[in-house]
């Protein structure tokens, strides 16, 4: 089959037929494609990848498909949301804060440092702002359920309430966001927004749903740690989302997957040919010898091979084929059946011992989260929960929390998981034994009926019941198979000596060979398209990432102080499961491998994470003029703290930074260096009364 893919714009130069509006990134891609040296076939593969999975799958199958080009008219300038700043935070009954406590800020750029001992309520304020604006907290999701359920303050019996007042650019009054908890669950909160006009609305009315995930104006110590030492794909996904590059990543993934599918189809005949030749050489039939000669030739004559495969000999081929197969039919040996039965019963006993344990519950949660992550990876564009319908519940932040929870629970679930793995391995052994009856076996024969009963056991999930089924039905299957083999041997009169079976194998191989030829023809332009697209995607990613990387390098230069460790570059590399952010460092001018953890101490890891995360608050289009940092100083030495003080003061010239810390070295460094900052002290007594002093 010849691949024919049509578009509505011949040669990508005439006026296209409009189908849908394209994103700015797609418009830029389409412009580059129109100027590229790619031949039309490769261009059509790129067009299909832009259109989506269905169009690309049709190309893989070699079907003719019409691909109207996306709308490429000039995209109007994006109107960014008005930047907002924190004005006031009031918290009561939440975490470590009992009676109402208030923090007030000048609503504009500037650095505020709030210092207090551990347990003084710093994190309670930081998490309160995040909870008010998002309804959840990234750090909570990585904690045990008992910790998450302890969100209500024990010393306060009245309603739990958080109020965050924000000053948005161009408005004289403040926008007040309030979240009130009415139930025992942390998810029981009701949110409300009061605009400066007095108009009351929902949190969704602010239009920040996607922006809160993309720009996250909250940064905790845990999140900083995961930035560099977490899963390699997490930071990649965070940055591509922040920079608006997710669409490019998805298109590249589609093209790579299509090329892989075509390559496997093209390689299948070569993979199966040695086995087929061995089977043919073992036959004395002259047709087999001719087939070997043709298959060993430098050029394949598929038509002659097809004629040989069609000559299957006897007058009643169907009966002969069945008899031959019955004569060679094999069923599981008695010893193998006994081994599988013993393993199933042993696994059942081990599973029974884990029921109701903590490990059993942890394993169930891990499996549930993995299934949710797999669904999210297959459908990254869907952000609403498919089970409860919650809006914008899914996304990179959710995925990060889910992975963190999996990592936490896996050690707890290890022993139970091992038991279930043993059980699953035993089931796999059993299912391997209980293969469905061959398609050629008459279903109304005695062996066919028993085999159908045997294969039906693959649906049995209970290990004990499955063991009993294999033991009893397996005995009947062996007896029936021995009798059928004996009867077939007695009835078989085959002058071709097994040629019919070989002809069937040869015919199947020929079908794959024709498919491989078509796949080869389609694969070349598809690979050209993938190579071109990957190159263009790298350029476009670099264009978007370079400003952020440059800011990260500047921040790192301030934080590293006298250490001779340079942050050489920040790059988005790889695709699919191999995607990651390459962080190139050099020591004493000698380049080191990217992402080399052995080059950095824990404090340097913290500084590197800040170098990557702090610039995101300066990204154009970020509607949040503020950033809350909770404990960014941990593990840093005094010199690094001084560098951090300088960096925070510099960022504070452009954004509102609120830093919570127990480490007095940061305010001391700010004072010693004469840097502008408002330093306050937070206090908390034994009854959870919290107050702040200048």
MOCOR-V58084 format. One line per field, one symbol per residue. ss: DSSP state (h for helix, s for strand, l for the rest). psi: psi as a letter, one per 20 degrees, with the letter a starting at -180 (. if undefined). burial: 1 if it has 16 or more other C-alpha atoms within 10 Angstrom, else 0. A space follows every 50 residues. Layout:
BEGIN
ss->???
psi->???
burial->???
END
This chain:
BEGIN
ss->llllsssllhhhllllllllsllhhhhhhhhhhhhllllhhhhhhhhhhh hlhhhhhhhhllllssslllsllllllllllllssssssssslsllslll sssslllllssssssllllllhhhhhhhhhhhhhlllhhhhlllhhhhll lslllllllsssssssssllllllssssssslllllllssssssllllls slhhhhllhhhhhhhllssshhhhhhhhhllhhhhhhhhhhhlllhhhhh hhhhhhhhhhhhhhhhhhhhhhhhhhhhhhhllllhhhhhhhhhhhllll lhhhhhhhhhllllllhhhhhhhhhhhhlllllhhhhhhhhhhhhhhhhh hhhhlllhhhhhhhhhhhhhhhhhhhhhlllllllllllllllllhhhhh hhhhhhhhhhhhlhhhhhhhhhhhhhhhhhhhhllllllllllllhhhhh hhhhhhhhhlllhhhhhhhhhhhhhhhhhhhhhhhhhhhhhlllllllhh hhhhhhhhhhhhhhhhhhhhhhhhhhhhhhhhhhhhhhhhhhhhhhhhhh hhhhhhhhhhllllsssssssssllhhhlssssssssllsslllllhhhl lhhhhhhhhhhhhhhhhhlllllslssssslllllllhhhhhhhhhhhhh hhlllssssssllhhhhhhhhhlllllssssssslllllssssl
psi->pppooqrjnpjkhrpqppgqqqrhhhggghghghjqjqrhghhhgggghh hagghhhhghikqpppnpqqpjqppqppoqqpqqqpgpppppjpcjpeqp qqpqqpmaqrpppopqrpjijghggghggghghijaphhhhjqqhhghik hppijoiaqpqppppqoqpiqhrqpppppppiahqijjqpqqporhiipp arhhiikjghhhhginkporgghgghghiaqhighghgghghjkjhgggg ghgggggghgghggghigghhigggggggghiqiphhggghggghiqhpp nhgghhhghhnjerhmhggggggghhhjpqrpqghgghgggghghghggh ghiipjrhhggggggggghghgggghhhmhipiqpigijppkhqaggggg gghghghhhghhjggghhghhgghhggggghgglqqqqhipphirghggh hggghhihiphpgghgggghgghhghggghggghgghgghipnoiiljhg hhhgggghhhghgghhgggghhhghghggggggggghgghggghhggghg hghggghhhhciqloqogrpqorrrcijqropopqqpkjpprqqkohiiq rghhggggghhhhgihijppioiojqpppoliiqjqrhghhghggggghg hihhropoppqioihghgggghikqpqoprppqpaijkppqpq.
burial->00101111000100010000010101101100100000001111111111 10001111111110101111110000000010111111111111111111 11101011111111110001111111111111111111111110000100 11100100011111111110000111111110000100101111110000 00100001101111111111101111110001111111111111111111 11111111100110111010001001101100101011101101100000 00001101100111000001111111100000000010011011111101 10010000111110110010011001000001100000000011111111 11111101110110011011011101101110111110001000001111 11111011000011011011101100110111011001000101010111 11100110110110111111111111111101110111011101100111 11101111110000111111110110001111111100000101100001 00111111111111111100111111111111110100111111111111 11011111111110111011000011101111110001111100
END
